[in-house]
């Protein structure tokens, strides 16, 4: 391995180190109370080093969201081109992917949904803003592909596929944010999985071209 390749690998490893530390600090303190200094301490780096990789706390926070989006998109893409699954089965597989991602890292997923609806986007560099746009577009595009297949086969209602994909995504984000907020307020059992299962039964019933 040459010097240039080694430097690239070291830079990526350092970036990953910072993001893992950020995840721990954000999880423990929440986004608003967490500081770059605390994240640097968790990563065993100087605060100045963090700013070599991320413009600000919002950008670091957003990078975690980009990762979870990419993780979700990879799972959805596994089903898009699967010829042995019906479009309806793919929608249920999409539900399972949604649940899996929530269980994999609920905190980052919830932060992603808040990010998409909040003011944080205004504080991002053009590069990171483009990354979040591309990652969101890839995820929505994968969902749209599944819906389009069902429409083409006459299985799903003939409505605009992007609109239907938006409804599926909005249902996912809405359920996660609402049910999770109820859990935090009432300190009850996490009902996100059960509610998503019910929501997707309703979505599939609504998609069917009867």
Secondary structure, DSSP 8 states (H G I E B T S, - for coil): --HHHHHHHHHHHHHHHHHHHHHHHHHHHHHHH--HHHHHHHHTS-HHHHHHH-SSHHHHHHHHHHHHHHHHHHHHHHHHT-TTS-HHHHHHHHHHHHHHHHHH-HHHHHHHHHHHHSSGGGGS-HHHHHHHHHHHHHHHHHHHHHHHHHHHTTSB-SS-HHHHHHHHHHHHHHHHHHHHHHHHHHT----HHHHHHHHHHHHHHHHB--
